[in-house]
Amino acid sequence: MIDFSTFAAVDGTPVYRQILFFIKRGIVAGTVRDGDALPSRRALSALLGINPNTAQKIYRLLEEEDLIHSHGGAKSVVTL
């Protein structure tokens, strides 16, 4: 599971872009690896205090970039 404990939002940049950058930076650094699970959209929303629609947008953008794969009713996982 990807660890979001070190994520801290800052003013000036939309939070969805900050979270996308956080995940991509983790991929480059090797702390986020192929097969790592992401929390559910609802869990991510609660964990980071963001709107559920924002969490949905993040997952959709990651899917469009082929960085994650989601199955209906199953976990979303990093695919590199």
OpenMM code with the backbone's topology and positions (N, CA, C; nanometers):
from openmm import Vec3, app, unit

residues = "MET ILE ASP PHE SER THR PHE ALA ALA VAL ASP GLY THR PRO VAL TYR ARG GLN ILE LEU PHE PHE ILE LYS ARG GLY ILE VAL ALA GLY THR VAL ARG ASP GLY ASP ALA LEU PRO SER ARG ARG ALA LEU SER ALA LEU LEU GLY ILE ASN PRO ASN THR ALA GLN LYS ILE TYR ARG LEU LEU GLU GLU GLU ASP LEU ILE HIS SER HIS GLY GLY ALA LYS SER VAL VAL THR LEU".split()
positions = [
    Vec3(0.0849, -0.1177, 0.0000),
    Vec3(0.0000, 0.0000, 0.0000),
    Vec3(0.0893, 0.1238, 0.0000),
    Vec3(0.0549, 0.2188, -0.0839),
    Vec3(0.1301, 0.3434, -0.0889),
    Vec3(0.1095, 0.4198, 0.0410),
    Vec3(0.2190, 0.4688, 0.0969),
    Vec3(0.2159, 0.5409, 0.2240),
    Vec3(0.2037, 0.6906, 0.1980),
    Vec3(0.0929, 0.7482, 0.2419),
    Vec3(0.0702, 0.8914, 0.2238),
    Vec3(0.1007, 0.9704, 0.3505),
    Vec3(0.1650, 0.9091, 0.4485),
    Vec3(0.1887, 0.9768, 0.5765),
    Vec3(0.2798, 1.0985, 0.5628),
    Vec3(0.3622, 1.1028, 0.4598),
    Vec3(0.4525, 1.2167, 0.4434),
    Vec3(0.3963, 1.3231, 0.3492),
    Vec3(0.2759, 1.2991, 0.2960),
    Vec3(0.2161, 1.3976, 0.2060),
    Vec3(0.1676, 1.5173, 0.2857),
    Vec3(0.2023, 1.6361, 0.2382),
    Vec3(0.1553, 1.7603, 0.3004),
    Vec3(0.1202, 1.8587, 0.1900),
    Vec3(-0.0061, 1.8936, 0.1825),
    Vec3(-0.0517, 1.9881, 0.0803),
    Vec3(-0.0032, 2.1283, 0.1125),
    Vec3(0.0270, 2.2025, 0.0074),
    Vec3(0.0683, 2.3419, 0.0226),
    Vec3(-0.0239, 2.4293, -0.0618),
    Vec3(-0.0322, 2.5549, -0.0263),
    Vec3(-0.1147, 2.6481, -0.1020),
    Vec3(-0.0495, 2.6820, -0.2351),
    Vec3(-0.1312, 2.7190, -0.3307),
    Vec3(-0.0797, 2.7667, -0.4574),
    Vec3(-0.0912, 2.6697, -0.5727),
    Vec3(-0.0974, 2.5416, -0.5447),
    Vec3(-0.1104, 2.4396, -0.6478),
    Vec3(-0.2319, 2.3542, -0.6143),
    Vec3(-0.3149, 2.3235, -0.7140),
    Vec3(-0.4312, 2.2383, -0.6851),
    Vec3(-0.3887, 2.1072, -0.6179),
    Vec3(-0.4652, 2.0660, -0.5188),
    Vec3(-0.4271, 1.9485, -0.4396),
    Vec3(-0.4193, 1.8226, -0.5250),
    Vec3(-0.5035, 1.8104, -0.6258),
    Vec3(-0.4969, 1.6894, -0.7079),
    Vec3(-0.3625, 1.6807, -0.7794),
    Vec3(-0.3095, 1.7954, -0.8234),
    Vec3(-0.1792, 1.7957, -0.8896),
    Vec3(-0.0680, 1.7627, -0.7915),
    Vec3(-0.0809, 1.8079, -0.6682),
    Vec3(0.0194, 1.7770, -0.5652),
    Vec3(0.0225, 1.6274, -0.5363),
    Vec3(-0.0946, 1.5663, -0.5305),
    Vec3(-0.1012, 1.4221, -0.5023),
    Vec3(-0.0471, 1.3430, -0.6203),
    Vec3(-0.0814, 1.3832, -0.7424),
    Vec3(-0.0250, 1.3177, -0.8607),
    Vec3(0.1277, 1.3253, -0.8582),
    Vec3(0.1812, 1.4438, -0.8282),
    Vec3(0.3262, 1.4609, -0.8218),
    Vec3(0.3868, 1.3746, -0.7115),
    Vec3(0.3195, 1.3654, -0.5980),
    Vec3(0.3668, 1.2836, -0.4861),
    Vec3(0.3808, 1.1374, -0.5298),
    Vec3(0.2801, 1.0870, -0.5998),
    Vec3(0.2830, 0.9473, -0.6446),
    Vec3(0.3914, 0.9285, -0.7512),
    Vec3(0.3986, 1.0198, -0.8472),
    Vec3(0.4997, 1.0080, -0.9527),
    Vec3(0.6412, 1.0199, -0.8969),
    Vec3(0.6597, 1.1090, -0.8008),
    Vec3(0.7911, 1.1226, -0.7358),
    Vec3(0.8279, 0.9924, -0.6646),
    Vec3(0.7297, 0.9288, -0.6024),
    Vec3(0.7540, 0.8005, -0.5374),
    Vec3(0.7943, 0.6930, -0.6369),
    Vec3(0.7347, 0.6952, -0.7549),
    Vec3(0.7713, 0.5986, -0.8589),
    Vec3(0.9164, 0.6204, -0.9012),
    Vec3(0.9532, 0.7457, -0.9258),
    Vec3(1.0903, 0.7771, -0.9674),
    Vec3(1.1904, 0.7407, -0.8573),
    Vec3(1.1536, 0.7683, -0.7324),
    Vec3(1.2436, 0.7410, -0.6195),
    Vec3(1.2496, 0.5933, -0.5833),
    Vec3(1.1552, 0.5153, -0.6328),
    Vec3(1.1537, 0.3729, -0.6017),
    Vec3(1.0779, 0.3374, -0.4754),
    Vec3(1.0133, 0.4348, -0.4119),
    Vec3(0.9337, 0.4051, -0.2924),
    Vec3(0.7940, 0.3564, -0.3295),
    Vec3(0.7535, 0.3845, -0.4532),
    Vec3(0.6278, 0.3307, -0.5072),
    Vec3(0.6683, 0.2372, -0.6205),
    Vec3(0.6271, 0.1107, -0.6085),
    Vec3(0.6719, 0.0083, -0.7025),
    Vec3(0.5551, -0.0569, -0.7745),
    Vec3(0.5889, -0.1225, -0.8819),
    Vec3(0.4904, -0.1970, -0.9583),
    Vec3(0.4170, -0.2944, -0.8667),
    Vec3(0.2858, -0.2929, -0.8722),
    Vec3(0.2047, -0.3827, -0.7902),
    Vec3(0.1615, -0.3241, -0.6574),
    Vec3(0.2167, -0.2085, -0.6184),
    Vec3(0.1733, -0.1444, -0.4938),
    Vec3(0.0272, -0.1033, -0.5054),
    Vec3(-0.0480, -0.1282, -0.4005),
    Vec3(-0.1898, -0.0937, -0.3985),
    Vec3(-0.2098, 0.0498, -0.3531),
    Vec3(-0.3146, 0.1093, -0.4016),
    Vec3(-0.3572, 0.2408, -0.3551),
    Vec3(-0.4798, 0.2205, -0.2672),
    Vec3(-0.5017, 0.3104, -0.1728),
    Vec3(-0.6246, 0.3001, -0.0944),
    Vec3(-0.7444, 0.3222, -0.1863),
    Vec3(-0.8602, 0.2807, -0.1435),
    Vec3(-0.9799, 0.3077, -0.2228),
    Vec3(-0.9966, 0.4582, -0.2372),
    Vec3(-1.0749, 0.4979, -0.3314),
    Vec3(-1.0986, 0.6405, -0.3528),
    Vec3(-1.1583, 0.7043, -0.2277),
    Vec3(-1.2507, 0.6344, -0.1665),
    Vec3(-1.3145, 0.6844, -0.0445),
    Vec3(-1.2136, 0.6928, 0.0698),
    Vec3(-1.1276, 0.5919, 0.0819),
    Vec3(-1.0262, 0.5920, 0.1881),
    Vec3(-0.9241, 0.7036, 0.1655),
    Vec3(-0.8828, 0.7242, 0.0401),
    Vec3(-0.7883, 0.8320, 0.0108),
    Vec3(-0.8497, 0.9669, 0.0449),
    Vec3(-0.9765, 0.9826, 0.0108),
    Vec3(-1.0478, 1.1064, 0.0415),
    Vec3(-1.0474, 1.1342, 0.1912),
    Vec3(-1.0787, 1.0327, 0.2698),
    Vec3(-1.0818, 1.0490, 0.4154),
    Vec3(-0.9416, 1.0695, 0.4721),
    Vec3(-0.8456, 0.9948, 0.4217),
    Vec3(-0.7081, 1.0016, 0.4709),
    Vec3(-0.6461, 1.1399, 0.4508),
    Vec3(-0.6698, 1.1977, 0.3338),
    Vec3(-0.6064, 1.3253, 0.3009),
    Vec3(-0.6990, 1.4449, 0.3195),
    Vec3(-0.8235, 1.4185, 0.3561),
    Vec3(-0.9182, 1.5281, 0.3782),
    Vec3(-0.9543, 1.6013, 0.2509),
    Vec3(-0.9678, 1.5246, 0.1417),
    Vec3(-1.0030, 1.5847, 0.0132),
    Vec3(-1.1426, 1.5397, -0.0279),
    Vec3(-1.1985, 1.6103, -0.1223),
    Vec3(-1.3304, 1.5764, -0.1746),
    Vec3(-1.3220, 1.4421, -0.2478),
    Vec3(-1.4215, 1.3552, -0.2326),
    Vec3(-1.4203, 1.2269, -0.3047),
    Vec3(-1.4094, 1.2440, -0.4568),
    Vec3(-1.4660, 1.3520, -0.5103),
    Vec3(-1.4537, 1.3766, -0.6542),
    Vec3(-1.3096, 1.4062, -0.6931),
    Vec3(-1.2345, 1.4683, -0.6036),
    Vec3(-1.0924, 1.4949, -0.6280),
    Vec3(-1.0158, 1.3630, -0.6316),
    Vec3(-1.0457, 1.2732, -0.5388),
    Vec3(-0.9815, 1.1414, -0.5379),
    Vec3(-1.0134, 1.0671, -0.6673),
    Vec3(-1.1378, 1.0748, -0.7118),
    Vec3(-1.1772, 1.0097, -0.8369),
    Vec3(-1.0979, 1.0672, -0.9541),
    Vec3(-1.0803, 1.1978, -0.9564),
    Vec3(-1.0056, 1.2640, -1.0634),
    Vec3(-0.8605, 1.2169, -1.0656),
    Vec3(-0.7999, 1.2058, -0.9480),
    Vec3(-0.6609, 1.1598, -0.9375),
    Vec3(-0.6472, 1.0199, -0.9965),
    Vec3(-0.7357, 0.9299, -0.9588),
    Vec3(-0.7283, 0.7925, -1.0080),
    Vec3(-0.7522, 0.7882, -1.1587),
    Vec3(-0.8456, 0.8674, -1.2080),
    Vec3(-0.8735, 0.8704, -1.3521),
    Vec3(-0.7504, 0.9180, -1.4285),
    Vec3(-0.6855, 1.0234, -1.3801),
    Vec3(-0.5663, 1.0753, -1.4472),
    Vec3(-0.4509, 0.9744, -1.4434),
    Vec3(-0.4340, 0.9064, -1.3317),
    Vec3(-0.3300, 0.8034, -1.3224),
    Vec3(-0.3590, 0.6877, -1.4178),
    Vec3(-0.4869, 0.6521, -1.4318),
    Vec3(-0.5257, 0.5459, -1.5257),
    Vec3(-0.4986, 0.5891, -1.6693),
    Vec3(-0.5290, 0.7157, -1.7014),
    Vec3(-0.5053, 0.7666, -1.8364),
    Vec3(-0.3568, 0.7661, -1.8721),
    Vec3(-0.2704, 0.7813, -1.7730),
    Vec3(-0.1257, 0.7788, -1.7948),
    Vec3(-0.0691, 0.6377, -1.7822),
    Vec3(-0.1583, 0.5392, -1.7656),
    Vec3(-0.1186, 0.3981, -1.7501),
    Vec3(-0.0238, 0.3765, -1.6330),
    Vec3(-0.0416, 0.4534, -1.5270),
    Vec3(0.0401, 0.4359, -1.4068),
    Vec3(-0.0288, 0.3476, -1.3046),
    Vec3(-0.1620, 0.3374, -1.3136),
    Vec3(-0.2354, 0.2457, -1.2268),
    Vec3(-0.3376, 0.1708, -1.3102),
    Vec3(-0.3824, 0.0584, -1.2547),
    Vec3(-0.4875, -0.0202, -1.3170),
    Vec3(-0.5926, -0.0473, -1.2104),
    Vec3(-0.7167, -0.0214, -1.2454),
    Vec3(-0.8265, -0.0429, -1.1514),
    Vec3(-0.9242, -0.1443, -1.2090),
    Vec3(-0.9717, -0.2310, -1.1223),
    Vec3(-1.0758, -0.3272, -1.1581),
    Vec3(-1.1997, -0.2900, -1.0810),
    Vec3(-1.3147, -0.3055, -1.1411),
    Vec3(-1.4395, -0.2790, -1.0692),
    Vec3(-1.4480, -0.3641, -0.9444),
    Vec3(-1.4646, -0.2999, -0.8293),
    Vec3(-1.4767, -0.3711, -0.7029),
    Vec3(-1.3462, -0.4225, -0.6464),
    Vec3(-1.2338, -0.3955, -0.7150),
    Vec3(-1.1041, -0.4429, -0.6657),
    Vec3(-1.0115, -0.3241, -0.6425),
    Vec3(-0.8978, -0.3519, -0.5843),
    Vec3(-0.8012, -0.2468, -0.5565),
    Vec3(-0.7405, -0.1919, -0.6848),
    Vec3(-0.6990, -0.0664, -0.6753),
    Vec3(-0.6203, -0.0053, -0.7814),
    Vec3(-0.4745, -0.0301, -0.7476),
    Vec3(-0.3974, -0.0699, -0.8495),
    Vec3(-0.2555, -0.0995, -0.8254),
    Vec3(-0.1694, -0.0265, -0.9257),
    Vec3(-0.0475, 0.0023, -0.8854),
    Vec3(0.0506, 0.0670, -0.9716),
    Vec3(0.0943, -0.0327, -1.0774),
    Vec3(0.0978, 0.0140, -1.2023),
    Vec3(0.1444, -0.0703, -1.3124),
    Vec3(0.2516, 0.0045, -1.3887),
    Vec3(0.3736, -0.0415, -1.3771),
    Vec3(0.4859, 0.0251, -1.4450),
    Vec3(0.5370, -0.0591, -1.5587),
] * unit.nanometer
topology = app.Topology()
chain = topology.addChain("A")
for resn in residues:
    res = topology.addResidue(resn, chain)
    for name in ("N", "CA", "C"):
        topology.addAtom(name, app.Element.getBySymbol(name[0]), res)
